[in-house]
Amino acid sequence: DTGVSQDPRHKITKRGQNVTFRCDPISEHNRLYWYRQTLGQGPEFLTYFQNEAQLEKSRLLSDRFSAERPKGSFSTLEIQRTEQGDSAMYLCASSQTGQGVAPLHFGNGTRLTVT
Amino acid sequence: AQTVTQSQPEMSVQEAETVTLSCTYDTSESDYYLFWYKQPPSRQMILVIRQEAYKQQNATENRFSVNFQKAAKSFSLKISDSQLGDAAMYFCAYRSALKTSGSRLTFGEGTQLTVNP
């Protein structure tokens, strides 16, 4: 169990540019979640996948955001035409269904700074 | 929609002492789960303790225990014999038991805990 890994750890981009983040969940986990965390706040849910199916999207996920999990393994989160308000920590988490109250396992996050 | 409130932005405790972090939540559901997560500086969030709403007995994990008051919708975390390594941001989180909820968590704003030597 190597844990949830996210890449990159930090990303600095100029307003208007596109960025893409990657998340590799724990290998046997079928659920994958994306959260956004701004400074001094708790994480806010963005979207989640069960296997390759995206089952829910938050209203926070504007049209500029898109997430994929094409083969039910790793996931990518893309932000198009970034805005300064997109600056945040983007957290990925995974869990396995069928284990009762399966806890979420979080990655270290990708910190995005939009200048 | 469910909400989670942590009314203490910051707390401090002396090493080896006991501290209690508060959390209240609002929900119309009768079955759900509650969690405390710990987020050390620049490190990943990890689960500290969890509680099933249908269980009356308060959960305990070593030095960590909860006081779950379902009627009051309160879920506080008690840390006994505080250690320097307990210093972190602590988040209270709610999860619906409905299968349609997808196991997503609703987090509170967090409480920054400082442990003084």
Interface residues (C-beta under 8 A of the other chain):
Chain A: G3 V4 R31 Y33 G40 Q41 G42 P43 E44 F45 Y48 Q50 L55 E56 L91 S95 T97 V101 A102 P103 L104 F106 G107 N108 G109
Chain B: V4 Y33 F35 Y37 R43 Q44 M45 I46 L47 R50 E52 F91 A93 R95 G102 S103 R104 L105 T106 F107 G108 E109 G110
